[in-house]
């Protein structure tokens, strides 16, 4: 896959009250085609939805790809781009401050997917007029507010 064959992805997560009902939104673009994904969960956190949005996008890819992934979550960008998640995994999911890392179930899945794809994370300012980011926000909010049916079992178990 060449640079011109890069899949462009935008993601966002949302949570009504935090924790509370949550949702994710994804916009994927490749060679003039567009795909939107979303889903809602009855009880979760905003950070989990931000991570899950990225996971859903990467899982939707049917073969290894070059991905330019846009998110308004500095938590997601920094955790991946600064290597925090890799460090946490290496230390048995313990952060540098000796505290247990949160959202380990999702970060573990993310690291596995990042080994399959060449992903460049790009932070975009949220609610700043970026058309695709605004669309992801709309998808995520709608999924969170319109009878979310998904169950975030790890969150609800308290082991996140």
N, C-alpha and C positions, 0 to 999 in steps of 0.2 A: 504494500500500500504506500503510495507516494504522499507527499505533503498535501497535494491537491485532493487526495482521497480521504482527508481527515473528517471524522464524524464530529460535528459541532453539537455540543450538548449544553443545555441550561437546566439547572435544578433549583428547587426551593422546597423548604419544609415549613409547616405552620402548625401552631398549637393554640387552641382557644383556652385561655388560662394555661398555666404551665406548672404542673402537669394538667392535662385535660384531653379532650378530643383533639386529634391531630391528623394532618394529612401531608402528602407530598405531591409535587408536580414536576414533570419532566417534559422538555421539548428537545427532540433529537432531529438533526438535519443532516442529510447526506445526499449528494448529487441531485439536488432539486427536490428531494422527497422529505417529508416532514412527518414525524410521529409524536404524539402526545401521550403521556402516561400519567395516571394519578391513582391515589388510593387513600382511604381514610381509616383511622383507628380510633376506637372508642376511648382509650386512655393511654397516653404516652407523653413524651416531652418534645419540645421544639428541637433540641439537639438531635434526638433520635430520628426525627422526621427529616432533618437536613441530611444526615448520614444515609438514611434509607432511600432518599431521592437519588443520591449518587449510586447506591447499590442497584436500584431498580434500572437505572439507565445502563450501567455496565452489564448487568445480567441480560438485558434485552439484545445485546450484541451477539450475533450468531457465529462470529469468528474473531480472531485477534485483530484489533484495530488500533489505529492512531486516533486519539480522542483529545479534543480541546474542550475541557469541561469548565463551564462558568457557574459559579455559585456566589451568593451573597453571604455565605457563612465563613467568617474568618476562622471559626473553630475547625471546620472541615479542611480548609486550605492549609492552615498552619499545621494541623495534626499530620497531614500527608506530606506537604512540601518541606517541612522542617524535620521530618523523620521521627516525630514524636511517637507515632503508633508503632513503628518498627522497634524503637527503643523500649516501649512498654512491653511489647511481645517478648523481646529478648530478655527482659527482667521479670518474666512471669506475670505480665500485665500490672506491673507496679511502676508508678511515675517516678521521676527524678526526686520528688519531694517525699518519697517512700509511701505515698498514699495509693490506694487501689485505683486503677484507671476505671473510668465509667464507660459504659456502652461497649464493653469488650466483645460481646457477641457480634456486633455490627462491624467493629474495627477489624476483627479477625477475618470476616468475610470480605471486607474491603481490601485488605492486604493480599488475600488470595487472588481477587479479581485484578488487582493492579499488576500482578505478575503475568497475567495473560495479555494485557493491553498496555500500550504506550500512552499514558495519560498526562496531560499538562493541565494543572489546575489554574484557573484564572478567577481572581476575586473581582466581583462587580458590586458596586454600591447598590444596596436594595432601595426600592421605592424612589428611584432617581430617574425614571423615564426610559430605562432600557426595555425595549418592547418585549423581548423574549423573557427577561427576568420578571417583568410584570405579568406576563402570561403564566409563568410557572407559579407565581404567587397566587394568582386567581385560581388555578387548578388546585393548589394545595389548600387554600382557604375553603373552596367549595367542597373538597373531599372531607375536610375536617368538620364542616358545619351541616352538611346534608346527609344525616343518618349514617355516620361512619360505622362500618361493620367489621373491620379488621380487628384482630385481637393481638396486641403486642404482649405476647406471653411472658417474655423476659422482663419487661417493665412491670407488668402486673404481678409477677412473682417477687419483685423487689430485689432481684439479682442482676441489675443492670449496672 
